[in-house]
Amino acid sequence: MKYSGFTLMEVLVALAVLGGGSAVFLRFADGFLQLRDAERREARAFLCATRTMEYFVHGAVSCQSRSGEKLFPEGDTCGATTYSLTQVPGLAPLLLVDVISPAIHPIKFRRLVQCEKNPALR
């Protein structure tokens, strides 16, 4: 008597190979998704640091501005970005701006910007 089909042992071996391949693929996919999320956080931190620095470079900043004041509305994705302002002594009204955006590798910018001594007279 001749049977056509697979034996139980052949089916079990095929399922074991398929299961092992699926486990390896899922592990690879999970690592890829974690890497992608980390890269997105890094890019978002860079954009927030750039946006904060651009605020000081292109905006009319008062020399009496304080560090840590809220720049962007509540719920903005750049809420964790911090900055500090230090007035530079001398004839020209200058501020030293330090911007730090937290990430896996924190993004740090430092720049001198011109400030206005009396912004109300503008």
Stockholm file with secondary structure:
# STOCKHOLM 1.0

chainA/1-122         MKYSGFTLMEVLVALAVLGGGSAVFLRFADGFLQLRDAERREARAFLCATRTMEYFVHGAVSCQSRSGEKLFPEGDTCGATTYSLTQVPGLAPLLLVDVISPAIHPIKFRRLVQCEKNPALR
#=GR chainA/1-122 SS CCCCSCCHHHHHHHHHHHHHHHHHHHHHHHHHHHHHHHHHHHHHHHHHHHHHHHHHHHSCCBTTCCTTCCCSCTTCTTTTCEEEEEEECSSSCEEEEEEEECSSSCEEEEEEEECBSCGGGC
#=GC SS_cons         CCCCSCCHHHHHHHHHHHHHHHHHHHHHHHHHHHHHHHHHHHHHHHHHHHHHHHHHHHSCCBTTCCTTCCCSCTTCTTTTCEEEEEEECSSSCEEEEEEEECSSSCEEEEEEEECBSCGGGC
//
